[in-house]
Each structure stands twice: as C-alpha cells, then as structure tokens.
C-alpha cells in the first residue's frame, strides 16, 4: 500500500509535469515569442509553489521523526534554495 503523504507528493509532481507539457504545447501551437514568454513566466510561479508544497507535505509526514534542530536546518536549506531560485 502506498503511503498517503508520498501519494500526495507524487500527485503534485505529476500535476506540475502535466502543466509543463501543456505549456510547451501551447507555446508550439501559438508560435509567437511574446505569448511563449507569458506562458513561461507563468510556469516560473508554479515551480517554486510546487517545491514549497511538496517539501512542506514531506516535512509534516516526517516531523515526528525529526528533532526541532533538524527541522530548523531543513527550513533554512529550503529558504536558501528559494532565495537562489527567485532572486533576480
């Protein structure tokens, strides 16, 4: 039997991947640079949101197995990742 938390995380990633494929198909269909940039910019918002959501769900799932110090280090690490991804 598949763990509910793992299933939720995997489902979010499948949804994100499906959105990526649909966006690529839209870009090809419209065949215009300005519209492709709009679609691409929209995806730039989805990626970090999926990262935050799946990480949060995973951390909730293992929170009873981690000490408070480890949770802080994980939170700091994810924050650094997001700063690196979103910083322009």
PyMOL commands that place a pseudoatom at each C-alpha (Angstrom):
pseudoatom trace, name=CA, resn=UNK, resi=1, chain=A, elem=C, hetatm=0, pos=[0.000, 0.000, 0.000]
pseudoatom trace, name=CA, resn=UNK, resi=2, chain=A, elem=C, hetatm=0, pos=[1.298, 3.440, -0.919]
pseudoatom trace, name=CA, resn=UNK, resi=3, chain=A, elem=C, hetatm=0, pos=[1.746, 5.989, 1.839]
pseudoatom trace, name=CA, resn=UNK, resi=4, chain=A, elem=C, hetatm=0, pos=[-0.821, 8.820, 1.581]
pseudoatom trace, name=CA, resn=UNK, resi=5, chain=A, elem=C, hetatm=0, pos=[1.817, 11.507, 2.001]
pseudoatom trace, name=CA, resn=UNK, resi=6, chain=A, elem=C, hetatm=0, pos=[4.014, 10.005, -0.718]
pseudoatom trace, name=CA, resn=UNK, resi=7, chain=A, elem=C, hetatm=0, pos=[0.962, 9.706, -2.985]
pseudoatom trace, name=CA, resn=UNK, resi=8, chain=A, elem=C, hetatm=0, pos=[0.101, 13.371, -2.413]
pseudoatom trace, name=CA, resn=UNK, resi=9, chain=A, elem=C, hetatm=0, pos=[3.664, 14.492, -3.122]
pseudoatom trace, name=CA, resn=UNK, resi=10, chain=A, elem=C, hetatm=0, pos=[3.852, 12.376, -6.277]
pseudoatom trace, name=CA, resn=UNK, resi=11, chain=A, elem=C, hetatm=0, pos=[0.451, 13.627, -7.446]
pseudoatom trace, name=CA, resn=UNK, resi=12, chain=A, elem=C, hetatm=0, pos=[1.572, 17.241, -7.092]
pseudoatom trace, name=CA, resn=UNK, resi=13, chain=A, elem=C, hetatm=0, pos=[4.699, 16.490, -9.117]
pseudoatom trace, name=CA, resn=UNK, resi=14, chain=A, elem=C, hetatm=0, pos=[2.628, 14.739, -11.801]
pseudoatom trace, name=CA, resn=UNK, resi=15, chain=A, elem=C, hetatm=0, pos=[0.309, 17.741, -11.947]
pseudoatom trace, name=CA, resn=UNK, resi=16, chain=A, elem=C, hetatm=0, pos=[3.296, 20.067, -12.233]
pseudoatom trace, name=CA, resn=UNK, resi=17, chain=A, elem=C, hetatm=0, pos=[4.797, 17.959, -15.019]
pseudoatom trace, name=CA, resn=UNK, resi=18, chain=A, elem=C, hetatm=0, pos=[1.487, 17.903, -16.855]
pseudoatom trace, name=CA, resn=UNK, resi=19, chain=A, elem=C, hetatm=0, pos=[1.307, 21.700, -16.641]
pseudoatom trace, name=CA, resn=UNK, resi=20, chain=A, elem=C, hetatm=0, pos=[4.842, 21.913, -18.066]
pseudoatom trace, name=CA, resn=UNK, resi=21, chain=A, elem=C, hetatm=0, pos=[3.918, 19.698, -21.017]
pseudoatom trace, name=CA, resn=UNK, resi=22, chain=A, elem=C, hetatm=0, pos=[0.700, 21.623, -21.666]
pseudoatom trace, name=CA, resn=UNK, resi=23, chain=A, elem=C, hetatm=0, pos=[2.622, 24.901, -21.548]
pseudoatom trace, name=CA, resn=UNK, resi=24, chain=A, elem=C, hetatm=0, pos=[5.135, 23.601, -24.089]
pseudoatom trace, name=CA, resn=UNK, resi=25, chain=A, elem=C, hetatm=0, pos=[2.305, 22.524, -26.373]
pseudoatom trace, name=CA, resn=UNK, resi=26, chain=A, elem=C, hetatm=0, pos=[0.700, 25.971, -26.091]
pseudoatom trace, name=CA, resn=UNK, resi=27, chain=A, elem=C, hetatm=0, pos=[3.997, 27.622, -26.959]
pseudoatom trace, name=CA, resn=UNK, resi=28, chain=A, elem=C, hetatm=0, pos=[4.329, 25.453, -30.048]
pseudoatom trace, name=CA, resn=UNK, resi=29, chain=A, elem=C, hetatm=0, pos=[0.710, 25.968, -31.066]
pseudoatom trace, name=CA, resn=UNK, resi=30, chain=A, elem=C, hetatm=0, pos=[0.777, 29.753, -30.733]
pseudoatom trace, name=CA, resn=UNK, resi=31, chain=A, elem=C, hetatm=0, pos=[4.256, 30.009, -32.296]
pseudoatom trace, name=CA, resn=UNK, resi=32, chain=A, elem=C, hetatm=0, pos=[4.747, 33.582, -31.047]
pseudoatom trace, name=CA, resn=UNK, resi=33, chain=A, elem=C, hetatm=0, pos=[7.605, 34.730, -28.864]
pseudoatom trace, name=CA, resn=UNK, resi=34, chain=A, elem=C, hetatm=0, pos=[5.548, 37.180, -26.794]
pseudoatom trace, name=CA, resn=UNK, resi=35, chain=A, elem=C, hetatm=0, pos=[2.918, 34.558, -25.941]
pseudoatom trace, name=CA, resn=UNK, resi=36, chain=A, elem=C, hetatm=0, pos=[5.606, 31.967, -25.220]
pseudoatom trace, name=CA, resn=UNK, resi=37, chain=A, elem=C, hetatm=0, pos=[7.210, 34.367, -22.750]
pseudoatom trace, name=CA, resn=UNK, resi=38, chain=A, elem=C, hetatm=0, pos=[3.887, 34.878, -20.970]
pseudoatom trace, name=CA, resn=UNK, resi=39, chain=A, elem=C, hetatm=0, pos=[3.400, 31.113, -20.659]
pseudoatom trace, name=CA, resn=UNK, resi=40, chain=A, elem=C, hetatm=0, pos=[6.988, 30.670, -19.488]
pseudoatom trace, name=CA, resn=UNK, resi=41, chain=A, elem=C, hetatm=0, pos=[6.600, 33.411, -16.885]
pseudoatom trace, name=CA, resn=UNK, resi=42, chain=A, elem=C, hetatm=0, pos=[3.501, 31.699, -15.539]
pseudoatom trace, name=CA, resn=UNK, resi=43, chain=A, elem=C, hetatm=0, pos=[5.475, 28.494, -15.121]
pseudoatom trace, name=CA, resn=UNK, resi=44, chain=A, elem=C, hetatm=0, pos=[8.120, 30.380, -13.168]
pseudoatom trace, name=CA, resn=UNK, resi=45, chain=A, elem=C, hetatm=0, pos=[5.493, 30.885, -10.456]
pseudoatom trace, name=CA, resn=UNK, resi=46, chain=A, elem=C, hetatm=0, pos=[4.261, 27.293, -10.457]
pseudoatom trace, name=CA, resn=UNK, resi=47, chain=A, elem=C, hetatm=0, pos=[7.668, 25.628, -9.946]
pseudoatom trace, name=CA, resn=UNK, resi=48, chain=A, elem=C, hetatm=0, pos=[8.557, 27.200, -6.600]
pseudoatom trace, name=CA, resn=UNK, resi=49, chain=A, elem=C, hetatm=0, pos=[4.996, 26.761, -5.322]
pseudoatom trace, name=CA, resn=UNK, resi=50, chain=A, elem=C, hetatm=0, pos=[5.132, 23.045, -6.081]
pseudoatom trace, name=CA, resn=UNK, resi=51, chain=A, elem=C, hetatm=0, pos=[8.566, 22.826, -4.413]
pseudoatom trace, name=CA, resn=UNK, resi=52, chain=A, elem=C, hetatm=0, pos=[7.298, 24.545, -1.269]
pseudoatom trace, name=CA, resn=UNK, resi=53, chain=A, elem=C, hetatm=0, pos=[4.117, 22.484, -1.138]
pseudoatom trace, name=CA, resn=UNK, resi=54, chain=A, elem=C, hetatm=0, pos=[5.731, 19.077, -1.667]
pseudoatom trace, name=CA, resn=UNK, resi=55, chain=A, elem=C, hetatm=0, pos=[8.515, 19.870, 0.794]
pseudoatom trace, name=CA, resn=UNK, resi=56, chain=A, elem=C, hetatm=0, pos=[6.010, 21.029, 3.403]
pseudoatom trace, name=CA, resn=UNK, resi=57, chain=A, elem=C, hetatm=0, pos=[3.911, 17.894, 2.981]
pseudoatom trace, name=CA, resn=UNK, resi=58, chain=A, elem=C, hetatm=0, pos=[7.016, 15.721, 3.266]
pseudoatom trace, name=CA, resn=UNK, resi=59, chain=A, elem=C, hetatm=0, pos=[8.206, 17.541, 6.379]
pseudoatom trace, name=CA, resn=UNK, resi=60, chain=A, elem=C, hetatm=0, pos=[4.809, 17.184, 8.003]
pseudoatom trace, name=CA, resn=UNK, resi=61, chain=A, elem=C, hetatm=0, pos=[4.981, 13.476, 7.247]
pseudoatom trace, name=CA, resn=UNK, resi=62, chain=A, elem=C, hetatm=0, pos=[8.326, 13.009, 8.985]
pseudoatom trace, name=CA, resn=UNK, resi=63, chain=A, elem=C, hetatm=0, pos=[8.012, 15.708, 11.640]
pseudoatom trace, name=CA, resn=UNK, resi=64, chain=A, elem=C, hetatm=0, pos=[7.544, 13.153, 14.403]
pseudoatom trace, name=CA, resn=UNK, resi=65, chain=A, elem=C, hetatm=0, pos=[10.880, 11.522, 13.470]
pseudoatom trace, name=CA, resn=UNK, resi=66, chain=A, elem=C, hetatm=0, pos=[12.982, 14.708, 13.379]
pseudoatom trace, name=CA, resn=UNK, resi=67, chain=A, elem=C, hetatm=0, pos=[14.291, 16.856, 16.176]
pseudoatom trace, name=CA, resn=UNK, resi=68, chain=A, elem=C, hetatm=0, pos=[13.468, 20.549, 16.284]
pseudoatom trace, name=CA, resn=UNK, resi=69, chain=A, elem=C, hetatm=0, pos=[17.073, 21.404, 15.360]
pseudoatom trace, name=CA, resn=UNK, resi=70, chain=A, elem=C, hetatm=0, pos=[16.912, 19.271, 12.214]
pseudoatom trace, name=CA, resn=UNK, resi=71, chain=A, elem=C, hetatm=0, pos=[13.604, 20.861, 11.220]
pseudoatom trace, name=CA, resn=UNK, resi=72, chain=A, elem=C, hetatm=0, pos=[15.223, 24.300, 11.551]
pseudoatom trace, name=CA, resn=UNK, resi=73, chain=A, elem=C, hetatm=0, pos=[18.153, 23.227, 9.353]
pseudoatom trace, name=CA, resn=UNK, resi=74, chain=A, elem=C, hetatm=0, pos=[15.791, 21.841, 6.711]
pseudoatom trace, name=CA, resn=UNK, resi=75, chain=A, elem=C, hetatm=0, pos=[13.764, 25.064, 6.771]
pseudoatom trace, name=CA, resn=UNK, resi=76, chain=A, elem=C, hetatm=0, pos=[16.942, 27.133, 6.386]
pseudoatom trace, name=CA, resn=UNK, resi=77, chain=A, elem=C, hetatm=0, pos=[18.031, 24.933, 3.468]
pseudoatom trace, name=CA, resn=UNK, resi=78, chain=A, elem=C, hetatm=0, pos=[14.711, 25.253, 1.659]
pseudoatom trace, name=CA, resn=UNK, resi=79, chain=A, elem=C, hetatm=0, pos=[14.737, 29.012, 2.260]
pseudoatom trace, name=CA, resn=UNK, resi=80, chain=A, elem=C, hetatm=0, pos=[18.213, 29.246, 0.711]
pseudoatom trace, name=CA, resn=UNK, resi=81, chain=A, elem=C, hetatm=0, pos=[17.014, 27.269, -2.296]
pseudoatom trace, name=CA, resn=UNK, resi=82, chain=A, elem=C, hetatm=0, pos=[14.058, 29.582, -2.786]
pseudoatom trace, name=CA, resn=UNK, resi=83, chain=A, elem=C, hetatm=0, pos=[16.211, 32.690, -2.441]
pseudoatom trace, name=CA, resn=UNK, resi=84, chain=A, elem=C, hetatm=0, pos=[18.591, 31.280, -5.036]
pseudoatom trace, name=CA, resn=UNK, resi=85, chain=A, elem=C, hetatm=0, pos=[15.764, 30.393, -7.416]
pseudoatom trace, name=CA, resn=UNK, resi=86, chain=A, elem=C, hetatm=0, pos=[13.677, 33.532, -7.049]
pseudoatom trace, name=CA, resn=UNK, resi=87, chain=A, elem=C, hetatm=0, pos=[16.420, 36.146, -6.623]
pseudoatom trace, name=CA, resn=UNK, resi=88, chain=A, elem=C, hetatm=0, pos=[16.915, 38.191, -9.794]
for i in range(1, 88): cmd.bond("trace and resi %d" % i, "trace and resi %d" % (i + 1))
show_as sticks, trace
zoom trace
